[in-house]
Amino acid sequence: MPDVVANDGTFDHATGAPLPVLYKDVLGDGTRYARASSVVGVDVSAAIGTWTNRSGNIAAGGTAQVAMAANAARKAWFFQNIGSADLWISFVGTAVVDATGSIKVPAGSSAWSSGGFVSSQALSVIGATTGQKYTAYEG
């Protein structure tokens, strides 16, 4: 699918002019991803890169493990719980079930980086049952 410039209904508050949004077919599969610019002309689009698959499963139920090693070059990450029970993740130390500092990722749910900050620290994950599956990517 070719790149498409369209208006998504947003306008420059100073001039009232419509703001264009460039939709790019980043993956070459026909899916359009938006690249937006702010009203002050600052490009807020994300970097384009390659995902590294960090998917896996819980090796020992009740024991935290590293899902993604520390990576100073990381620009984005994605984590999805594809199992049937809750998982917990943490970038600030070892993940612990139902504890402060850990993020609950319920079955079927996802967590990902957004905004301008991405942690370079290791991502720890814990689940109650051996074999719980997760899909994870970093780029």
C-alpha positions in Angstrom: 0.0 0.0 0.0 1.5 3.4 -0.9 2.0 6.1 1.8 -1.1 8.3 2.2 -1.4 11.8 3.5 -4.7 12.5 5.1 -6.4 14.8 7.7 -7.4 13.0 10.9 -9.6 15.9 12.1 -6.9 17.8 14.1 -6.2 21.4 13.5 -3.4 23.9 14.2 -4.8 25.9 17.2 -2.9 29.0 16.1 -4.0 29.2 12.4 -7.0 26.8 12.3 -5.4 25.0 9.4 -5.9 21.2 9.2 -2.9 19.1 10.2 -1.9 16.4 7.8 -1.1 12.9 9.0 1.3 10.7 7.0 0.3 7.1 7.1 3.1 4.8 6.2 3.0 1.1 5.3 6.0 0.3 7.6 5.8 -3.5 7.4 4.8 -3.7 3.8 1.7 -5.7 4.7 -0.9 -3.0 3.9 -1.3 -1.8 7.5 -1.1 1.9 7.9 0.8 3.4 10.8 0.4 7.1 11.6 3.2 9.5 11.8 2.0 12.8 13.4 3.6 16.2 13.8 2.8 18.5 16.7 1.2 22.0 16.2 4.5 23.6 16.8 6.2 21.7 14.0 8.2 19.3 16.1 8.3 15.8 14.6 6.9 13.3 17.1 7.2 10.2 15.0 8.8 7.1 16.3 12.0 5.7 15.0 11.7 2.8 12.6 13.7 -0.3 13.3 13.7 -4.0 13.7 12.1 -6.1 16.4 14.1 -8.8 18.3 11.9 -11.6 19.5 12.3 -12.2 23.3 9.2 -14.4 23.7 9.3 -17.4 26.0 7.6 -19.2 28.9 8.0 -19.4 32.6 10.8 -21.9 33.3 9.9 -22.4 37.0 6.5 -21.3 38.4 6.9 -18.8 41.2 10.5 -17.9 40.3 11.3 -14.7 38.5 13.4 -14.8 35.3 14.8 -12.3 32.8 12.6 -11.8 29.8 14.8 -9.1 28.3 18.4 -8.5 29.3 19.6 -5.0 29.9 20.0 -3.2 26.6 21.4 0.4 26.3 20.3 0.4 22.6 16.6 -0.4 23.3 14.2 2.1 21.8 11.0 0.3 22.3 9.5 -2.9 23.9 6.3 -4.9 23.9 5.1 -7.6 26.2 1.9 -9.7 25.9 0.7 -12.4 28.3 -0.6 -15.1 26.0 -1.2 -17.6 28.8 -4.3 -18.2 30.9 -3.1 -16.7 34.3 -1.6 -13.4 35.4 2.1 -12.5 34.9 4.0 -9.8 36.7 6.9 -7.7 35.1 9.4 -5.2 36.4 12.2 -3.1 35.0 13.3 -2.0 38.5 14.6 -5.2 40.0 13.1 -8.7 40.3 9.4 -9.0 39.5 7.3 -10.1 42.5 3.7 -11.3 42.4 1.3 -8.6 43.7 4.0 -6.3 45.0 4.9 -2.7 44.6 7.3 -2.1 41.7 5.9 -4.9 39.7 3.3 -4.5 36.9 0.4 -7.0 36.6 -0.2 -8.2 33.1 -3.4 -10.2 33.2 -4.0 -13.1 30.8 -4.6 -11.8 27.3 -3.3 -8.3 28.1 -0.2 -6.4 26.9 2.2 -3.8 28.2 4.5 -1.7 26.0 6.8 1.4 26.0 5.3 4.7 25.0 6.3 8.3 24.9 9.9 9.5 25.0 11.3 7.3 27.7 12.4 3.6 27.3 14.2 1.8 30.1 17.5 0.1 29.3 17.2 -2.1 32.4 16.5 -5.8 32.3 12.8 -6.9 32.2 12.0 -9.4 34.9 8.9 -11.6 34.7 7.2 -14.0 37.1 4.2 -16.3 36.9 2.8 -18.9 39.2 2.8 -21.8 36.9 5.7 -23.4 34.9 5.1 -23.1 31.1 3.0 -19.9 31.1 3.7 -18.3 27.7 4.4 -14.7 26.8 5.2 -12.8 23.6 7.9 -10.1 23.9 9.8 -7.9 21.5 12.3 -5.2 21.8 13.8 -2.9 19.2 
